[in-house]
Amino acid sequence: MVRYHRMRGRPTLWLPGTDHAGIATQLVVERMLASEGIKRVELGRDEFEKRVWEWKEKYGGTITNQIKRLGASCDWTRECFTLDEQLSRAVIEAFIRLHEKGLIYQGSYMVNWSPKLQTAVSDLEVEYSEEPGTLYYIKYRVAGGSRSDFLTIATTRPETLFGDVAIAVHPQDERYSKYVGKMAIVPMTYGRHVPIISDKYVDKDFGTGVLKISPGHDHNDYVLARKLGLPILNVMNKDGTLNEVAGLYCGLDRFEARKKLWSDLEETDLAVKMEPHSLRVPRSQRGGEVIEPLVSKQWFVTMQPLAEKALLAVEKGELTIIPERFEKIYNHWLTNIKDWCISRQLWWGHRIPVWYIVGNDCEEEYIVARSAEEALMRARDKYGKDVEVYQDPDVLDTWFSSALWPFSTLGWPDELAEDFKRFYPTTMLETGHDILFFWVARMVMMGIEFTGTVPFSYVYLHGLIRDSQGRKMSKTLGNVIDPLDTIKEFGTDALRFTLALGTSGQDLNLSTERLTANKAFTNKLWNAGKFLLQVLPNRDNVSGWQNIEACKFNTEGYLLRLPLPECWVVSKLHMLIDAVTESYNKFFFGDVGREIYDFFWGDFADWYIEASKARIYHSGDDSVALVAQTVLLYVFENILKLLHPFMPFVTEELWQALPNRREALIISSWPQTALPRSTDLVKRFENLQALTRAIRNARAEYSVEPAKRVTASIVGSEEVIQYISEEKEVLALLSKLDLDNIHFADSPPEDAKQSVHLIASEGLEAYLPLADMVDISAEVQRLTKRLSKMQTEYEGLKARLNSPKFIEKAPKDVVRGVQEKAAEAEEKINLTKNRLALLKSTVMLLQ
């Protein structure tokens, strides 16, 4: 996109950079420290941050280096990092402004907790996987009842029963109606009682129809408890071990506690049974561990008012999402959005700009400030000169700073910054469809909130790169592809071209076959460039280059004066420029790549370069050769321009190798559109192509030696013969005909019956004398042997098909396969018989 628009003359900026990847980076550094026998808490916050910065300096450039090697046309002098001073200033400003508007608040709510990382993670950072698990059936005795009065509860997480605050049944479930209003005894809690209630939320058909409500450890139970005014009981520590509420199980890991508890329930006759059950397990996107729903005090952003404006931007057409189908997903998510938990219990990231008063137990009173100095000054104004403050230990979600990227990187909150005035709002966001919510929607919301405008006009979503079998890349599968390794084997241009041929929003299976094919395309382009350099005038041939540069292909008069092959290829090029430009403007990059590929390989390389050799090597006329040289250069340099955004390295190298280049290809002008073309002359050359293909096919069919030049009689109407005969040298070269024995006529030759008759197109035929093509006697012998072998195979197939046993017992697809083979064999036998008959009749006539 950037290379294309730069060539179109538009000011372009692709601003590169990376975020600090809070959770992922801290996880990696903690593992590195663990290998040295060091724990984060032993180091202290300042020393740990120092170690992370050291790691970042050593390894943080890996992604940047890959992007550079991939040929990303960025302004690397503006590279940003979310923890840079300017971007950090923008983060603090954004937090303060949202807080001042009442859109940021603190509270204790249910969050997704990562015990290993000991931080909250957002809903979007939790991945659910179907995994085999167990459903545990447990007895809850009814208080004051007999031994037969109990409710059986089915749960997948028995360890959370210590946090039960109620037992619920459906109001219309007659099995349990007599117990509603009574109390149940929670097992293994020394007789703790909880109420038995009724609520329509309960699913009568799941398990036993009885639900234990543990609002401290289940999202749905939490919502139900808040609706019913039930207390919330937490039984888990931040590290995933059970706390003192669990009594004897205190200090045990949640999964160890589950095993021990079930064993104890069995001993006390409170365990009914356990059975296999498929679970939707929530796992951390970063560490892979099982996420624990936990009530925790966190900072949140109120999302609904922000989401409403982001929805309106798409509705009003201010923002276009490509492909369009993702608009529905975008709208659905924003319509059902929940408040965003933005605090993380990490050390690596933007520290939350909130300070508390030392010695004040009530953390409800806090100061939001731009710096520690400002916080202290404001605290002293309010609480006296001797007061001390401490900062909130949490950091902000990485995506909070990333959401500000389109404008924080351009100087915001300084709206008078030159870059902000010139480039904001931006034009295009190009990213993967998998972060439509993480990043895209949040940028839209924050952009509108802080600048009053949508941060970009278009969102282009590419697919994910998968392996050749369509699997997502993962270290577990061992199928991760390092782009630098791929570049080493196939070249950057081949890799870029392969990736760019994908369709927007659709995942791409990256296979060796695709890369190999596109490496061959790169080589073909290189070889075409080498050919041009061989046939063009020397650099010091001033008059030759003056003649070439004097040719102008932008007028219809000049185009129509060109010989047929030259007029054809220039017309096709002009059609290509229009088609490719339109596809670029519509973001149909796959179409762009295929259109250029087909023209370069199918038209220019396979046909025009070969046709030009007749002009350059065989015409003996410098003026004729000059026309071919001029057309070769004109078409090739335009191909390089069209292809440059896809394949910048090989196109730039070839461009600069051509004589008289006044500027680099990267800043050259895009080809002009709506240039002249002649559809009539294109059709004429297509007739010449059809004739050439027919002759080539006949040569192949009769196994004519590649070097052998054959005689031909070309038959057609006067008009057709006129323009075909004018390109006699081209026809001879492309079809390997004997130049001195090509005859043009309006009726078949006398030896038509001893010739292979070819119909190239309506009104254009060819006759190739058989005796001139093959040794007829030898060919008769060869085909006779071949026919005998084919008939034997055919009879074997027919015998199988005539066998009732085979038809009855063999699978239908096997029978169908044999039938198809028999039909194909019969067709080949008939063709061979016809050819033999033609050869034998020719022998008789010759005798």
Secondary structure, DSSP 4 states (H G I P E B T S, - for coil): -HHHHHHTT-------EE---HHHHHHHHHHHHHHTT--HHHH-HHHHHHHHHHHHHHHTHHHHHHHHHTT----GGG-EETTSHHHHHHHHHHHHHHHHTT-EEEEEEEEEEETTTTEEE-GGGEEEEEEEEEEEEEEEEBTTS-TT-EEEEEES-GGGGGG--EEEE-TT-TTTGGGTTSEEEPTTSSS-EEEEEE-TTS-TTSTTSEEEE-TTS-HHHHHHHHHHT------B-TTSBB-GGGGGGTT-BHHHHHHHHHHHHHHTT-EEEEEEEEEEEEEETTT-PBPEEEEEEEEEE--HHHHHHHHHHHHTTSSEEESTTHHHHHHHHHHT---EE-EES-SSS-B-SEEEETT---TTS-EE-SSHHHHHHHHHHHH-TT--EEE-S-EE-HHHHHTTHHHHTTTTT-TT-HHHHHH-SEEEEEEEGGGIIIIIIHHHHHHHHHHSS-SEEEEEEE--EE-TTSPBP-TTTT----HHHHHHHH-HHHHHHHHHTSPTTS-EE--HHHHHHHHHHHHHHHHHHHHHHHHSPPTT-HHHHHHHHH---SSHHHHHTS-HHHHHHHHHHHHHHHHHHHHHHTT-HHHHHHHHHIIIIIIIIIIIIHHHHHHHHHS--HHHHHHHHHHHHHHHHHHHHHHTTT-HHHHHHHHHHSTT--S-GGGSPPPPSS----HHHHHHHHHHHHHHHHHHHHHHHTT--TT--EEEEEEE-HHHHHHHHTTHHHHHHHHTEEEEEEEEESS--TTGGGEEEEEEETTEEEEEEHHHHS-HHHHHHHHHHHHHHHHHHHHHHHHHHT-HHHHHHS-HHHHHHHHHHHHHHHHHHHHHHHHHHHHHHHHHHH-
